[in-house]
């Protein structure tokens, strides 16, 4: 966790002041030193990655203070997180060579340790909160459930089951 003691602002057009203070970022960053050698530079390459995008918080000031809301924070966090996931969250990584004689494929394209397969089977106890016109005469509420899986830079979503009761079955694999 890094908490920046930043406090900056500037004057925008129309005499408005805008700025940011109290920036905080929380992330797990992994750094691998690859192709170690007995001679300088001792490291063939470096690979950097995250398993999840960082979480961050900041406090807008001045005219931007209206952006301090949970809705805007969540949208901003999702947008920034999506971009970071595409760059540095597994299976993506940032790698660079330190020794021109090192094996470039072992530094830049390290083979995976394994393969993960996920199967979404079913769900029980689903809350039926959807209100349809037919609810007026049947009294029954339903749901339109789906499952979203987020793992590193990968994201999957099952099909949506329309008007399900308290149970839904998918049996979808990714």
Residue pairs with C-beta under 8 A, 6 or more apart in sequence:
1 24
1 25
1 26
2 24
2 25
2 26
3 22
3 23
3 24
4 22
4 23
4 24
4 25
6 20
6 21
6 22
6 23
7 19
7 20
7 21
7 22
8 19
8 20
8 21
9 17
9 18
9 19
9 20
9 61
9 62
10 17
10 18
10 19
11 17
12 18
12 63
16 62
16 63
17 61
17 62
17 63
18 60
18 61
18 62
18 63
18 64
19 60
19 61
19 62
19 64
20 58
20 59
20 60
20 61
20 64
21 58
21 59
21 61
22 57
22 58
22 59
23 56
23 57
23 58
23 59
24 56
24 57
24 58
25 54
25 55
25 56
26 54
26 55
26 56
27 50
27 52
27 53
27 54
27 55
28 50
28 51
28 52
29 48
29 49
29 50
30 48
30 49
30 50
30 51
31 46
31 47
31 48
32 46
32 47
32 48
33 43
33 45
33 46
34 43
34 44
34 45
34 46
34 47
34 95
34 102
34 106
34 107
34 110
35 43
35 44
35 45
35 99
35 102
35 103
35 106
35 107
36 42
36 43
36 44
37 43
37 44
37 99
37 102
41 98
41 99
43 98
43 99
44 97
44 98
44 99
44 101
44 102
44 103
44 106
44 107
45 95
45 96
45 97
45 98
45 99
45 102
45 104
45 106
45 107
45 108
46 95
46 96
46 98
46 107
47 93
47 94
47 95
47 107
47 110
48 88
48 93
48 94
48 95
49 88
49 89
49 90
49 92
49 93
49 94
50 84
50 88
50 89
50 90
50 152
51 89
51 90
51 152
52 89
52 152
53 80
53 81
53 82
53 84
53 85
53 89
54 81
54 84
55 77
56 77
56 80
57 73
59 68
60 66
60 67
60 68
67 76
85 92
85 152
85 153
86 92
86 153
87 94
88 94
89 152
89 153
90 152
90 153
91 112
91 152
91 153
91 154
92 152
92 153
95 107
95 108
95 110
96 107
97 104
97 107
97 108
116 151
117 173
117 174
118 149
118 151
118 156
118 173
118 174
119 171
119 172
119 173
119 174
120 147
120 149
120 158
120 170
120 171
120 172
120 173
120 174
121 169
121 170
121 171
122 167
122 168
122 169
122 170
122 171
123 145
123 147
123 167
123 168
124 166
124 167
125 166
126 143
126 145
126 164
126 165
126 166
126 167
126 168
127 143
128 140
128 141
128 142
128 143
128 165
128 166
129 141
129 143
130 141
130 142
130 143
130 144
130 163
131 141
132 141
132 142
132 163
134 140
135 141
142 163
142 164
142 165
143 163
143 164
143 168
144 160
144 161
144 162
144 163
144 164
145 160
145 161
145 164
145 168
146 157
146 158
146 159
146 160
146 161
147 157
147 158
147 170
148 155
148 156
148 157
148 158
149 155
149 156
149 157
149 174
156 174
158 170
158 172
159 170
159 172
161 168
161 169
161 170
